[in-house]
């Protein structure tokens, strides 16, 4: 593994962790959490996960399903009311969880999008709750019949966060902390504000060189569609707690990891909040200043986590690690 991984590590900034049976069997740490002050990354550094935390949104809402506070296959119109006037009255939690609600996305991630673009049409400092996204969500058009096809949607997962806030009367972030992070023992994970990152968190750099960070390119605080921070150790704890039924029941876990859609362009399938690659369950994220994948293979109880605090730095490393394990 060293030979293959080191060949991909020339400009890598982040961490690589391979865990088997709950024990760390390999790790690599490179680059800086803060370049200007030459603060190095460590294995305990908290990194942004981008869309990788969509799985936590899914688990929070499904925990509420198990508590009887909402139904998986009941239309959500009664919860969102008239604030999302174009949302089809037949859209359910299952549609939102499986990216098949058919509603337009609030982010334009077309092929000509670049990580240096400023894509949010409102001041990023205002996006501190799911309710704050309503002005972005309200104009979105219904483009397809609910359940007709898979179309990856950040808007759908912010709508899930909005539903969580309205069902509980709490901030989305606090509900995830109570229902997902706490039962998983994830004491170093949270939704940090990009404009007040603590010393143990890595800044997200747009490129492999230079000091331009992602603070003005993303919501100031992550939400239902992603943006949480976590560590390699907490992600190891997460997979074990998730699959053991400590967050939601094992019966619900089985539903979550059941393929709902084939996504050929990604070479994977999609369940509810999680990608599926053969026998592996995958969380993955990409944002300006963030690239991330954590994969768990239940058959071998092996977790591979690669987190980079650059926009594209994780992808060569992910390929190298998975090649060394014979996963690709």
C-alpha positions, 0 to 999 in steps of 0.5 A, a space after each residue: 500500500 505504501 508504494 501505491 499510495 505514496 505515488 499519489 501523495 505528491 500534492 495530497 493535503 489531508 488524511 488517509 485511514 484504513 480500519 479493519 475490525 475497528 482497529 487502525 491498520 494504515 494511516 497517512 497524513 499530509 499537507 497543512 490545515 492552515 497554509 499561511 501559518 504552516 499548521 500541519 494536518 494531523 490524524 485528529 484534524 476535522 475536515 469538511 465533508 461536503 455532501 458526505 454528510 447527506 447520510 447524517 441528514 437521512 439518518 436524522 429524518 429516519 430516526 424521526 420516522 422510527 419515533 412515529 413523528 413522520 411517515 416515510 411514504 406520506 406526502 410532505 405537503 402538510 409539513 412544508 405548507 405553501 412555502 414551497 408552492 411548486 413542490 408536487 403534492 405527491 412528494 414523500 420523504 422516500 422521494 427526497 431521500 432517494 433523489 427522485 422528488 423531481 424538483 429543480 435544484 437550487 445549485 447549478 452544478 452544470 459541466 462548466 461550473 468551476 470551483 472558483 465560481 461564486 454560485 450562491 445567489 444570496 449572502 452566504 452569511 444568511 444561510 444558518 438554518 434550513 428555514 433560511 434556505 426557503 427563499 432559495 427553495 420556493 421558486 424551484 420548479 417541479 421538473 419530473 413526476 415524483 419517483 420517475 427518475 434519479 436526479 441528484 438534488 441538494 435541494 431535496 436534502 435541504 427540504 429534508 432538513 426543513 422538515 426536520 426543523 418543523 417537526 422538532 422545533 429545533 435547528 437541524 444541526 442540533 437534531 443531527 447532533 442528538 440523533 446521529 452524532 451522540 449515539 455514534 460517539 462522534 465527539 469531534 464532529 459538528 456543523 462548524 461555521 466557516 467564518 469561525 473555524 477552531 484551531 483543530 479544523 482544516 481550512 478548505 483550499 480551492 487549489 493545490 497551491 495558494 491561500 484562497 479558501 472556500 469561505 465565500 463559496 459555500 453557506 457559512 454553516 452546512 445544512 441538510 445537503 452537506 457541509 459538516 466537519 468530521 475526523 477519520 476517527 469519528 468516521 470509524 465510529 460512525 460506520 460501526 454505530 450505524 451498522 450496529 443499529 445504534 442510530 436507527 434500527 437494523 431493520 431501517 439500516 437494511 432499508 437504507 442500504 437497499 439499492 433504489 436506483 442504478 446510477 451508471 454515470 457514477 458506477 454506483 447505486 443509491 439507497 437512502 442517503 448513501 451510495 452503494 458500490 458492490 458490497 461497499 456502502 459509501 459517503 462521498 462529497 465534493 465542494 470548493 476546498 473539499 473532496 472526500 470519500 469514506 467507504 465501508 465493506 461489511 463483509 470484511 469490516 473494512 473502512 477506507 476514509 480519504 479526506 482532502 482539504 482541497 477541491 480535487 486532492 482526494 480523487 487520485 488518493 482514493 483510486 490509489 488506496 482502493 487499488 491497493 486493496 483490490 477494490 478496483 
